[in-house]
Amino acid sequence: MDRLFLEIPSINRKKEALDYLAENVKYNSLLNGTGGMSMCLNGATYEEWLLELEKKMI
């Protein structure tokens, strides 16, 4: 059985996060529960998305 865990997004997992985003787009999946990661589809960089997340967590 696979183990799942939650983690705070960080620059360390940028590649995996963007791969996840690309896979969701490829299969026309909804991006619910990604903390606004869809802003990366609208021209924002991954780093800009992380900054927005940080603002929301303060």
C-alpha atoms as one frame of an Amber mdcrd trajectory, in Angstrom:
protein
   0.000   0.000   0.000   1.278   3.478  -0.888   1.875   5.956   1.880   0.640
   9.489   1.441   1.743  12.545   3.333   1.071  16.254   3.273   3.850  18.782
   3.056   4.165  22.512   2.668   5.091  23.354  -0.936   8.670  24.496  -1.369
  11.225  25.242  -4.043  12.787  21.844  -3.317   9.862  20.086  -5.026   9.404
  22.524  -7.919   9.915  19.908 -10.633   7.481  17.449  -9.066   4.866  20.154
  -8.528   5.086  21.394 -12.106   4.976  17.799 -13.383   1.808  17.287 -11.319
   0.308  20.453 -12.797   1.188  19.364 -16.355  -0.337  15.918 -15.808  -3.585
  17.452 -14.557  -3.747  19.698 -17.601  -2.942  16.809 -19.946  -5.875  14.772
 -18.639  -8.236  17.740 -18.170  -8.408  17.123 -14.422  -9.661  19.688 -11.959
  -7.108  21.446  -9.779  -9.127  21.559  -6.576  -7.145  21.812  -3.352  -3.867
  22.992  -4.863  -3.696  26.311  -3.045  -4.126  28.375  -6.186  -1.441  26.543
  -8.143  -3.522  27.161 -11.268  -2.088  30.692 -11.301   0.981  29.015 -12.856
  -1.239  28.309 -15.871  -1.969  32.016 -16.182   1.607  33.240 -16.468   2.756
  33.229 -12.846   5.996  31.464 -12.019   6.258  28.697  -9.460   8.216  31.085
  -7.232   5.449  33.704  -7.453   2.919  31.070  -6.453   5.040  30.128  -3.422
   5.173  33.789  -2.367   1.381  34.030  -2.589   1.060  30.920  -0.428   3.413
  32.409   2.151   1.278  35.566   2.319  -1.832  33.472   2.983  -0.158  31.484
   5.768   0.938  34.548   7.752
